[in-house]
């Protein structure tokens, strides 16, 4: 959801509501992802906004791809297929 939200991110309350998760539980998960450097946060008035940390995600994906299956990339298959959209371009969000 945050990757799709873009660099402007979303408020923690909006994320919790969209996922039907209690706000306190959502805060716990967002803090964990932020400590892992997969999210960044900032305050906007009374709200805390969260956005995906694209550079850190890219580094994680590169690491996982380079180290795929202990140096046997053929085991991983075609990763391009894993990232192909599963919906028509006009309906993907």
N, C-alpha and C positions, 0 to 999 in steps of 0.2 A: 504494500500500500504506500509506504513512504518512498520507495523508488519511483513509483508512478506519480506521486505528489510533486516531485521535482525539488529544486533547491529551496523553494519557499517553505517546504515542509507542511506539517499539520500540528495543531494543538493536541496535547496529550488527551484532553477530554474528548475531542473529535475522534481520535484513534480508538479510545476505549468504547465510545458509543457505537462506532461502526463495527467493531468486533464483538460487541456485547460482552465486554470484560469489565469487571468493577474497576474504577479508577485507581484504587490502591494497588491492585494486582498489575494493572497496566504500567504504573510507575515503576514497579519492581522490574518488569521485563524491559522497559525502555532504558532504565539505568544500567541493566546488564549489557544490553546492546551498545550503549554508549561507552561503557568501560572496555568493551571489546573493540572500540573505535569503528564500529559499523554505522553508528549514528552520531550526529552532533546536535547540540541543543543550545537554545538561547532564550532569554526572557523578552517578552513583548507585553509590557504592562503587567497584568496579573497572570497572563498565560505563559506557559513554557511550550515553545515550538520545537519540534524534532524533525530532522531531515536526514536522509541517507547520506553517508559519507562515501561518495562515489569513488574517490581516489583509493581509500582504504579497501573498499569492496573489490575494486579492480585488482589491487595487489593480492588480496586473498584468492580471488579466482585464478590469477596468474600462478600463484604458488601451488594451488591445488591441481591446476592443469599440468604444470611442469613436473610435479612430483606424483602424477597420476599413477596409481596402482604399482608403486615401487619401481618405477622405470619401465613399466610394460604398458605403454599407452594404448596398445591394441585391445587391452582388457576393457578400457573405458568406452570403447565404441566411438561413434561420431558425436562429439559434443555439440556440434552445430544443430543436430536434430533436437537435442534437449532444449535448446533455446528458441526453437521455431514457434511462432505464434500458434495458438490452438483455436483462434477465432479469425473471422474475416477482418481485414484491416479497418474497415469502416465501423466495426462493432467493438474492436479492442479498446480498452481504456487503460 
